[in-house]
Amino acid sequence: MNLTTLTRDSEALAIALLALCGGLLAGALVMEHVMALIPCPLCLMQWVWFFVAGLCTCAGLLHNPRWGIYPLLTGVAALIGGGFSIRQLYLQTLPADQVPACAPIIDYLIEVFPASEVLRAMTRGTGDCASVDWTFLGLSIPAWALAGFAGIVVLAFLQLRAGNCPPAGSLAAQPH
């Protein structure tokens, strides 16, 4: 199978998207439960948008992978999640005196504070979001998450494009 055939195969791209979303979520769970890294509110929002992107892809696979709305929704979810990654990267670059105040862990926030405060912490971030607890190849977790979101956007675009092309080998795909 060459690259041209792969980019025309909407189902294969949807499966690749689903595998990428699942792999990113699995990596996040390993970081939390194996490496004992407690996710900050912005990390949790990124998890939510990885899940939403995977859910949109899964819905497309179950319904019709060639229908353009599913890769479009997947790409939008990835762009929103990428925005949260960028916000966290911004917080990580702030000088120490400009970092927002730290907040309690999310479980406590949910139990004690009103939903509006929890949502504010999850969308704006807290001082915990500014700390860099883990890096790989010089990049922090939100930078890797942003790369993951970028990969999702690229695959969703390719799937959208493949859904608009006739299947390889069909009469419509052959030159006249």
C-alpha positions as a Python dict, from the first residue, in 0.01 Angstrom:
ca = {
    (1, 'M'): (0, 0, 0),
    (2, 'N'): (152, 331, -107),
    (3, 'L'): (92, 676, 41),
    (4, 'T'): (-155, 775, -232),
    (5, 'T'): (-374, 473, -156),
    (6, 'L'): (-350, 536, 219),
    (7, 'T'): (-452, 900, 189),
    (8, 'R'): (-752, 793, -20),
    (9, 'D'): (-862, 532, 234),
    (10, 'S'): (-1086, 721, 471),
    (11, 'E'): (-1143, 419, 694),
    (12, 'A'): (-770, 357, 745),
    (13, 'L'): (-717, 721, 834),
    (14, 'A'): (-1005, 709, 1083),
    (15, 'I'): (-851, 401, 1245),
    (16, 'A'): (-514, 579, 1261),
    (17, 'L'): (-687, 879, 1423),
    (18, 'L'): (-858, 656, 1676),
    (19, 'A'): (-527, 483, 1755),
    (20, 'L'): (-353, 819, 1798),
    (21, 'C'): (-623, 953, 2033),
    (22, 'G'): (-625, 627, 2230),
    (23, 'G'): (-246, 620, 2249),
    (24, 'L'): (-230, 977, 2376),
    (25, 'L'): (-493, 907, 2642),
    (26, 'A'): (-315, 586, 2741),
    (27, 'G'): (10, 781, 2774),
    (28, 'A'): (-164, 1034, 2997),
    (29, 'L'): (-298, 756, 3219),
    (30, 'V'): (48, 598, 3243),
    (31, 'M'): (191, 935, 3349),
    (32, 'E'): (-74, 968, 3616),
    (33, 'H'): (-86, 615, 3755),
    (34, 'V'): (263, 476, 3687),
    (35, 'M'): (480, 788, 3699),
    (36, 'A'): (266, 946, 3977),
    (37, 'L'): (230, 1279, 3795),
    (38, 'I'): (-88, 1450, 3916),
    (39, 'P'): (-259, 1623, 3622),
    (40, 'C'): (-331, 1994, 3655),
    (41, 'P'): (-664, 2142, 3542),
    (42, 'L'): (-532, 2234, 3196),
    (43, 'C'): (-394, 1882, 3153),
    (44, 'L'): (-740, 1747, 3228),
    (45, 'M'): (-891, 1977, 2967),
    (46, 'Q'): (-643, 1845, 2712),
    (47, 'W'): (-746, 1490, 2806),
    (48, 'V'): (-1110, 1587, 2753),
    (49, 'W'): (-1037, 1715, 2402),
    (50, 'F'): (-830, 1406, 2311),
    (51, 'F'): (-1133, 1204, 2419),
    (52, 'V'): (-1376, 1424, 2221),
    (53, 'A'): (-1158, 1393, 1910),
    (54, 'G'): (-1151, 1015, 1952),
    (55, 'L'): (-1526, 1007, 2011),
    (56, 'C'): (-1593, 1203, 1691),
    (57, 'T'): (-1366, 967, 1499),
    (58, 'C'): (-1537, 663, 1651),
    (59, 'A'): (-1879, 803, 1557),
    (60, 'G'): (-1755, 850, 1203),
    (61, 'L'): (-1627, 494, 1183),
    (62, 'L'): (-1958, 359, 1306),
    (63, 'H'): (-2170, 578, 1079),
    (64, 'N'): (-1980, 671, 763),
    (65, 'P'): (-1605, 751, 758),
    (66, 'R'): (-1641, 927, 422),
    (67, 'W'): (-1891, 1179, 554),
    (68, 'G'): (-1695, 1500, 604),
    (69, 'I'): (-1860, 1619, 925),
    (70, 'Y'): (-1676, 1365, 1141),
    (71, 'P'): (-1318, 1455, 1044),
    (72, 'L'): (-1422, 1821, 1060),
    (73, 'L'): (-1548, 1780, 1418),
    (74, 'T'): (-1236, 1581, 1505),
    (75, 'G'): (-1017, 1861, 1371),
    (76, 'V'): (-1214, 2126, 1560),
    (77, 'A'): (-1181, 1927, 1884),
    (78, 'A'): (-805, 1901, 1825),
    (79, 'L'): (-777, 2275, 1758),
    (80, 'I'): (-961, 2352, 2084),
    (81, 'G'): (-739, 2107, 2275),
    (82, 'G'): (-433, 2262, 2111),
    (83, 'G'): (-548, 2599, 2242),
    (84, 'F'): (-539, 2460, 2596),
    (85, 'S'): (-189, 2323, 2529),
    (86, 'I'): (-77, 2666, 2411),
    (87, 'R'): (-229, 2826, 2722),
    (88, 'Q'): (-34, 2587, 2944),
    (89, 'L'): (286, 2649, 2751),
    (90, 'Y'): (227, 3022, 2798),
    (91, 'L'): (185, 2974, 3175),
    (92, 'Q'): (509, 2773, 3182),
    (93, 'T'): (701, 3063, 3026),
    (94, 'L'): (578, 3326, 3272),
    (95, 'P'): (819, 3466, 3531),
    (96, 'A'): (757, 3326, 3879),
    (97, 'D'): (600, 3649, 4005),
    (98, 'Q'): (335, 3646, 3727),
    (99, 'V'): (225, 3284, 3764),
    (100, 'P'): (-133, 3246, 3891),
    (101, 'A'): (-186, 3117, 4243),
    (102, 'C'): (-183, 2742, 4295),
    (103, 'A'): (-514, 2569, 4358),
    (104, 'P'): (-607, 2248, 4537),
    (105, 'I'): (-623, 1926, 4339),
    (106, 'I'): (-917, 1891, 4104),
    (107, 'D'): (-1101, 1636, 4323),
    (108, 'Y'): (-1115, 1889, 4606),
    (109, 'L'): (-1216, 2169, 4369),
    (110, 'I'): (-1509, 1963, 4240),
    (111, 'E'): (-1624, 1869, 4591),
    (112, 'V'): (-1601, 2213, 4752),
    (113, 'F'): (-1618, 2489, 4493),
    (114, 'P'): (-1907, 2586, 4264),
    (115, 'A'): (-1900, 2459, 3908),
    (116, 'S'): (-1813, 2805, 3774),
    (117, 'E'): (-1490, 2811, 3978),
    (118, 'V'): (-1396, 2460, 3866),
    (119, 'L'): (-1460, 2555, 3503),
    (120, 'R'): (-1256, 2874, 3544),
    (121, 'A'): (-962, 2674, 3685),
    (122, 'M'): (-990, 2417, 3405),
    (123, 'T'): (-995, 2677, 3128),
    (124, 'R'): (-756, 2943, 3259),
    (125, 'G'): (-519, 2719, 3453),
    (126, 'T'): (-363, 2755, 3795),
    (127, 'G'): (-12, 2787, 3931),
    (128, 'D'): (15, 2408, 3914),
    (129, 'C'): (-20, 2432, 3536),
    (130, 'A'): (296, 2646, 3519),
    (131, 'S'): (523, 2384, 3671),
    (132, 'V'): (726, 2159, 3443),
    (133, 'D'): (738, 1821, 3613),
    (134, 'W'): (847, 1606, 3319),
    (135, 'T'): (1028, 1659, 2989),
    (136, 'F'): (1129, 1438, 2700),
    (137, 'L'): (1373, 1562, 2437),
    (138, 'G'): (1352, 1905, 2597),
    (139, 'L'): (974, 1934, 2554),
    (140, 'S'): (724, 1944, 2839),
    (141, 'I'): (394, 1754, 2853),
    (142, 'P'): (182, 2031, 2697),
    (143, 'A'): (431, 2065, 2410),
    (144, 'W'): (395, 1693, 2339),
    (145, 'A'): (18, 1726, 2373),
    (146, 'L'): (27, 2010, 2120),
    (147, 'A'): (223, 1787, 1882),
    (148, 'G'): (-42, 1518, 1934),
    (149, 'F'): (-320, 1766, 1858),
    (150, 'A'): (-132, 1878, 1545),
    (151, 'G'): (-108, 1514, 1435),
    (152, 'I'): (-481, 1473, 1488),
    (153, 'V'): (-552, 1784, 1279),
    (154, 'V'): (-331, 1655, 995),
    (155, 'L'): (-492, 1309, 996),
    (156, 'A'): (-842, 1460, 1017),
    (157, 'F'): (-762, 1683, 718),
    (158, 'L'): (-634, 1382, 522),
    (159, 'Q'): (-946, 1186, 615),
    (160, 'L'): (-1167, 1477, 508),
    (161, 'R'): (-980, 1495, 179),
    (162, 'A'): (-1000, 1117, 130),
    (163, 'G'): (-1373, 1121, 193),
    (164, 'N'): (-1419, 1371, -91),
    (165, 'C'): (-1216, 1161, -336),
    (166, 'P'): (-1363, 860, -512),
    (167, 'P'): (-1223, 527, -389),
    (168, 'A'): (-908, 413, -568),
    (169, 'G'): (-993, 174, -850),
    (170, 'S'): (-1348, 302, -900),
    (171, 'L'): (-1464, 420, -1244),
    (172, 'A'): (-1483, 779, -1117),
    (173, 'A'): (-1116, 768, -1017),
    (174, 'Q'): (-996, 665, -1365),
    (175, 'P'): (-894, 929, -1620),
    (176, 'H'): (-1130, 972, -1914),
}
